[in-house]
Structures are given as C-alpha cells and as structure tokens.
Amino acid sequence: MSAFKGNVLVAGATGRTGEWVVKRLQAHGIAFRLFVRSGEKAIRVFGPEIIDRLTIGSVEHPAEIRAAVRNASAVISAIGGNVTDPAAPPPSAIDRDGIINLATIAKAENVRHFILVSSLSVTKPDHPLNKYGRILSMKLEAENEIRRLFSEPGYAYTILRPGGLLDGPPLQHNLRFETGDTITTGVIQRSDVAEVSVISLFTPEAHNLTFELIETEAVSLTSLVPFFRQIHS
C-alpha cells in the first residue's frame, strides 16, 4: 500500500537519476507521469506501456510545462543541463531559468510539493564546476526561488544536494545527511538519491528542508527514512 496518494510528475525522467526516480516510484506503488524531451527515448527506457503517462516538452517552454503539471500533486525534478555538449542550452537556461519556470507554473497549477535534485557545493562560487557556465550558481538561484515559492502554508519543498553520482543499486549503504552545505566531497548512488526523493513525498521530516547527502559504509538497508534523524536530532 502506497504511503502517498497523489500523482507525481517526474521531470527529466529519462536521465540516469530520473530513470531511478521512476523505478523507486514504481517500487512504492505511487502514481506518476513523465515530462521528457523525447518520447522515443522514454519508450526505449521504460517500454511502450509508458506512452499514456508521457508529456513531451521542455522546461524552456511554459505551455508545455503547464500541460505536464496539470493534475499533479507533486513534482520531482531530476533535470540538469549538459555542460559537456556545446550545442546544449547553457546552465542559465536549464538549471536556473528552466527549473524556475517549472516551479513557478507548478505552484500556479496548485502542485503542493516540489522536490529538486540539486548538487553538493552550490553555495561555493569558487568551486571548479562553476567554470562550466556557473552551473552551481545557477542551481542555487533555482533553489532559492523554489524555497520562496513553496514555503507558504499548504505547500512544501524538498531540495537534495547529492555528492558525486554513481550507478549502483539502492539501499546498500548508510547515508550521511547534513544541512548548511558543510559536506565538501563524497559520492552517492543515483538510486539512493531517487529513493530519498520518493520517500520525501510522505516523510514529514523532509518537508521544507534543504540538505546534502552522501554515502558512507556498505550495509544492507530496508529504509532510508531513519537518516532524516541526523538532521532533526
């Protein structure tokens, strides 16, 4: 039985983290829709049965966002710009303006909870990653707007700042959660980032929270919910 009864829109669902978000929503029995640039890629990744759950579009286009968020009660955004592709839009267009477009329209359409996968070290302007279109600073600007929009009573945000992303299975490592952008380095499985995003839907301790997360020692787990106690204890 799902602990969350709404419909979740996954933005960036065909990316490597977004694909795991969909898998973890399925594991928890939570209803979802996908907002993707390429329907062909979505069908290739998730199979033809996904076609009825798709909205094709970009966070650069408000009308496409509006169609995607309609009737959603929450959004999980795993969108990130591709700084390695010179033909791709810059981080200012995707990681800042696109995410702000998505959050603004989601709020206007009465989406109640916005969950963003951001990045470690976004408050550090001199970080090496900022050499690439100031990507971390762009992510921080988007975070700030999400916090502003979804801090009102009746709404909630959750912003995850993971370390370097790896591609292993979920629930195989202890995690470290911290606030204040105090973790300077570390890695985490994309699958665990996805799992934390999904459990944030129905974990009150995750609401209106911005936190960093990395993995520590290997161990077999049944739930990641207890790691929120590191922040709230």
BELRA-V272027 format. One record per residue. N is the residue number from 1. SS is DSSP state (H for helix, E for strand, L for the rest). OMEGA is omega in whole degrees, 0 to 359 (999 if undefined). NEAR is the number of other C-alpha atoms within 10 Angstrom. Layout:
n->N ss->SS omega->OMEGA near->NEAR
n->N ss->SS omega->OMEGA near->NEAR
This chain:
n->1 ss->L omega->181 near->7
n->2 ss->L omega->175 near->13
n->3 ss->L omega->180 near->12
n->4 ss->L omega->189 near->18
n->5 ss->L omega->183 near->13
n->6 ss->L omega->177 near->16
n->7 ss->E omega->186 near->17
n->8 ss->E omega->172 near->26
n->9 ss->E omega->176 near->29
n->10 ss->E omega->177 near->28
n->11 ss->E omega->184 near->30
n->12 ss->L omega->189 near->22
n->13 ss->L omega->182 near->26
n->14 ss->L omega->171 near->26
n->15 ss->L omega->185 near->17
n->16 ss->H omega->176 near->15
n->17 ss->H omega->179 near->25
n->18 ss->H omega->178 near->24
n->19 ss->H omega->177 near->20
n->20 ss->H omega->176 near->24
n->21 ss->H omega->179 near->29
n->22 ss->H omega->180 near->26
n->23 ss->H omega->182 near->17
n->24 ss->H omega->171 near->21
n->25 ss->H omega->177 near->21
n->26 ss->H omega->180 near->14
n->27 ss->H omega->180 near->12
n->28 ss->L omega->179 near->16
n->29 ss->L omega->183 near->14
n->30 ss->L omega->180 near->19
n->31 ss->E omega->183 near->17
n->32 ss->E omega->168 near->20
n->33 ss->E omega->184 near->22
n->34 ss->E omega->173 near->27
n->35 ss->E omega->189 near->27
n->36 ss->E omega->176 near->23
n->37 ss->L omega->187 near->18
n->38 ss->L omega->175 near->15
n->39 ss->H omega->179 near->19
n->40 ss->H omega->179 near->13
n->41 ss->H omega->179 near->13
n->42 ss->H omega->179 near->22
n->43 ss->H omega->177 near->15
n->44 ss->H omega->183 near->12
n->45 ss->H omega->190 near->14
n->46 ss->H omega->181 near->15
n->47 ss->L omega->185 near->11
n->48 ss->H omega->181 near->12
n->49 ss->H omega->181 near->8
n->50 ss->H omega->191 near->15
n->51 ss->H omega->181 near->15
n->52 ss->H omega->181 near->9
n->53 ss->H omega->188 near->13
n->54 ss->E omega->160 near->21
n->55 ss->E omega->182 near->21
n->56 ss->E omega->178 near->16
n->57 ss->L omega->184 near->19
n->58 ss->L omega->175 near->20
n->59 ss->L omega->174 near->26
n->60 ss->L omega->187 near->17
n->61 ss->L omega->185 near->12
n->62 ss->H omega->181 near->16
n->63 ss->H omega->178 near->12
n->64 ss->H omega->175 near->16
n->65 ss->H omega->183 near->24
n->66 ss->H omega->177 near->18
n->67 ss->H omega->183 near->15
n->68 ss->H omega->187 near->28
n->69 ss->H omega->182 near->29
n->70 ss->L omega->178 near->15
n->71 ss->L omega->173 near->16
n->72 ss->L omega->175 near->21
n->73 ss->L omega->177 near->21
n->74 ss->E omega->174 near->25
n->75 ss->E omega->167 near->28
n->76 ss->E omega->181 near->29
n->77 ss->E omega->173 near->25
n->78 ss->L omega->182 near->25
n->79 ss->L omega->173 near->23
n->80 ss->L omega->178 near->21
n->81 ss->L omega->181 near->17
n->82 ss->L omega->184 near->16
n->83 ss->L omega->179 near->15
n->84 ss->L omega->182 near->8
n->85 ss->L omega->182 near->9
n->86 ss->L omega->179 near->8
n->87 ss->L omega->182 near->8
n->88 ss->L omega->175 near->12
n->89 ss->L omega->181 near->14
n->90 ss->L omega->178 near->19
n->91 ss->H omega->179 near->22
n->92 ss->H omega->182 near->19
n->93 ss->H omega->184 near->16
n->94 ss->H omega->187 near->24
n->95 ss->H omega->175 near->27
n->96 ss->H omega->189 near->24
n->97 ss->H omega->181 near->18
n->98 ss->H omega->179 near->23
n->99 ss->H omega->177 near->28
n->100 ss->H omega->175 near->23
n->101 ss->H omega->182 near->20
n->102 ss->H omega->181 near->26
n->103 ss->H omega->182 near->29
n->104 ss->H omega->181 near->19
n->105 ss->H omega->176 near->20
n->106 ss->H omega->178 near->27
n->107 ss->H omega->180 near->20
n->108 ss->H omega->179 near->14
n->109 ss->L omega->174 near->16
n->110 ss->L omega->168 near->16
n->111 ss->L omega->189 near->24
n->112 ss->L omega->186 near->20
n->113 ss->E omega->179 near->26
n->114 ss->E omega->181 near->29
n->115 ss->E omega->184 near->27
n->116 ss->E omega->168 near->25
n->117 ss->E omega->181 near->23
n->118 ss->L omega->184 near->25
n->119 ss->L omega->169 near->23
n->120 ss->L omega->170 near->24
n->121 ss->L omega->181 near->24
n->122 ss->L omega->180 near->22
n->123 ss->L omega->184 near->16
n->124 ss->L omega->185 near->15
n->125 ss->L omega->181 near->15
n->126 ss->L omega->179 near->13
n->127 ss->L omega->181 near->14
n->128 ss->H omega->181 near->10
n->129 ss->H omega->180 near->16
n->130 ss->H omega->173 near->16
n->131 ss->H omega->184 near->11
n->132 ss->L omega->176 near->13
n->133 ss->L omega->182 near->13
n->134 ss->L omega->188 near->19
n->135 ss->H omega->180 near->25
n->136 ss->H omega->177 near->27
n->137 ss->H omega->177 near->23
n->138 ss->H omega->178 near->21
n->139 ss->H omega->180 near->25
n->140 ss->H omega->178 near->20
n->141 ss->H omega->176 near->18
n->142 ss->H omega->176 near->24
n->143 ss->H omega->183 near->26
n->144 ss->H omega->181 near->12
n->145 ss->H omega->176 near->17
n->146 ss->H omega->178 near->24
n->147 ss->H omega->180 near->19
n->148 ss->H omega->185 near->11
n->149 ss->H omega->191 near->19
n->150 ss->L omega->175 near->22
n->151 ss->L omega->181 near->16
n->152 ss->L omega->177 near->12
n->153 ss->L omega->181 near->7
n->154 ss->L omega->179 near->9
n->155 ss->L omega->178 near->17
n->156 ss->E omega->172 near->23
n->157 ss->E omega->168 near->28
n->158 ss->E omega->181 near->26
n->159 ss->E omega->180 near->25
n->160 ss->E omega->177 near->25
n->161 ss->E omega->183 near->24
n->162 ss->E omega->170 near->26
n->163 ss->L omega->180 near->23
n->164 ss->E omega->190 near->16
n->165 ss->E omega->178 near->18
n->166 ss->E omega->192 near->15
n->167 ss->L omega->179 near->13
n->168 ss->L omega->182 near->12
n->169 ss->L omega->181 near->12
n->170 ss->L omega->170 near->22
n->171 ss->L omega->180 near->18
n->172 ss->L omega->180 near->18
n->173 ss->E omega->163 near->19
n->174 ss->E omega->181 near->17
n->175 ss->E omega->173 near->21
n->176 ss->E omega->176 near->19
n->177 ss->E omega->177 near->19
n->178 ss->E omega->173 near->18
n->179 ss->L omega->176 near->14
n->180 ss->L omega->180 near->10
n->181 ss->L omega->183 near->17
n->182 ss->L omega->178 near->12
n->183 ss->L omega->185 near->19
n->184 ss->L omega->182 near->10
n->185 ss->L omega->179 near->11
n->186 ss->L omega->181 near->15
n->187 ss->E omega->179 near->16
n->188 ss->E omega->177 near->23
n->189 ss->E omega->174 near->24
n->190 ss->H omega->181 near->24
n->191 ss->H omega->177 near->25
n->192 ss->H omega->173 near->30
n->193 ss->H omega->178 near->26
n->194 ss->H omega->180 near->25
n->195 ss->H omega->179 near->24
n->196 ss->H omega->176 near->25
n->197 ss->H omega->184 near->24
n->198 ss->H omega->181 near->24
n->199 ss->H omega->176 near->19
n->200 ss->L omega->177 near->25
n->201 ss->L omega->187 near->26
n->202 ss->L omega->177 near->15
n->203 ss->L omega->185 near->14
n->204 ss->H omega->181 near->12
n->205 ss->H omega->181 near->15
n->206 ss->H omega->186 near->24
n->207 ss->L omega->180 near->19
n->208 ss->L omega->184 near->18
n->209 ss->E omega->171 near->18
n->210 ss->E omega->185 near->21
n->211 ss->E omega->174 near->23
n->212 ss->E omega->177 near->22
n->213 ss->E omega->174 near->26
n->214 ss->E omega->177 near->24
n->215 ss->E omega->175 near->20
n->216 ss->E omega->187 near->14
n->217 ss->E omega->178 near->10
n->218 ss->E omega->178 near->11
n->219 ss->L omega->178 near->10
n->220 ss->L omega->185 near->11
n->221 ss->L omega->173 near->11
n->222 ss->L omega->181 near->8
n->223 ss->L omega->174 near->12
n->224 ss->L omega->181 near->16
n->225 ss->H omega->183 near->15
n->226 ss->H omega->182 near->9
n->227 ss->H omega->175 near->16
n->228 ss->H omega->178 near->20
n->229 ss->H omega->177 near->10
n->230 ss->H omega->182 near->12
n->231 ss->H omega->190 near->14
n->232 ss->H omega->179 near->9
n->233 ss->L omega->999 near->5
